[in-house]
């Protein structure tokens, strides 16, 4: 009886593995698990300070798992933003004709794509504030 139960359990595991492989035959199961883990959002909550050409900007982000709300501020002028975090990539929702896509790497948020006037800032970055304010 014990032998039969083990055989059924082994067969069940084999069928489960086969169905997972069939769901995505070109991607090994270990890589599928890694892809899911990579999409877990990084934490970008907090104050970010513009560097280089963005030194007059601050980016304040309030994050709830994948959703975010924030404020892009330059010399007192505030632009409200909303968006999503997908893994290490932050994508802002379109506001007027502006969007931004940023890549989070450690204490840096680099603009990897943008539209409107923000397109000129591609390649520029923000650094995580060390305190409650940005010092330039």
Secondary structure, 3 states (H helix, E strand, C coil): CHHHHHHHHHHHHHHHHHHHHHHCCCCCHHHHHHHHHHHCCCCCCEEEEECHHHCCEEEEEEEECCEEEEEEEECCEEEEEEEEEECCEEEECCECCEEEEEEEECCEEEEEEEEHHHHHHCCCEEEECCCCCCCC
